[in-house]
Amino acid sequence: MLEAFPLSGSTNVPASITAEFGPCVRKCTVNPFDLVYEYDAQSDTVFVYGLVHQRMAK
């Protein structure tokens, strides 16, 4: 999904995720985790940073 629709993830991420990965990250839900990634439109590249359990993100 990320390859075809990289902007489909939400930019509404918990503060803990923004603090750890930066202000430009997006999240995509893969229950019970949030897949944290960033999309660079200039190079048309998706950078996957990790999975964060939804209960741990605040």
SULCORMO-V811360 format. One record per residue. N is the residue number from 1. PHI is phi in degrees with one decimal (999 if undefined). OMEGA is omega as a letter, one per 40 degrees, with the letter a starting at -180 (NA if undefined). BURIAL is I if it has 24 or more other C-alpha atoms within 12 Angstrom, else O. Layout:
# SULCORMO-V811360
N:PHI:OMEGA:BURIAL
N:PHI:OMEGA:BURIAL
This chain:
# SULCORMO-V811360
1:999:a:O
2:-62.9:i:O
3:-65.3:a:O
4:-82.6:a:O
5:-133.4:a:O
6:-66.8:i:I
7:-92.7:a:O
8:-76.2:i:O
9:-70.6:a:I
10:-81.8:i:O
11:-92.9:i:I
12:-86.3:a:O
13:-110.2:i:I
14:-60.4:a:I
15:-58.3:a:O
16:-65.8:i:O
17:-72.5:i:I
18:-61.2:a:O
19:-64.4:a:O
20:-82.4:a:O
21:-111.9:i:I
22:110.4:a:O
23:-77.4:a:O
24:-99.2:a:I
25:-78.8:i:I
26:-125.0:i:I
27:-131.0:i:I
28:-130.9:a:I
29:-77.8:i:I
30:-129.8:a:O
31:-46.4:e:O
32:-97.4:a:O
33:-115.0:i:O
34:-108.5:i:I
35:-83.1:a:I
36:-101.1:a:I
37:-150.6:i:I
38:-133.9:i:I
39:-113.5:i:I
40:-102.5:a:O
41:-65.9:a:O
42:-63.0:i:O
43:-99.9:a:O
44:52.5:a:O
45:-126.8:i:O
46:-104.6:i:I
47:-107.5:i:O
48:-91.9:a:O
49:-96.0:i:O
50:158.9:i:O
51:-109.2:i:O
52:-122.7:i:I
53:-63.0:a:O
54:-59.4:i:O
55:-70.1:a:O
56:-88.3:a:O
57:-86.4:a:O
58:-133.6:NA:O
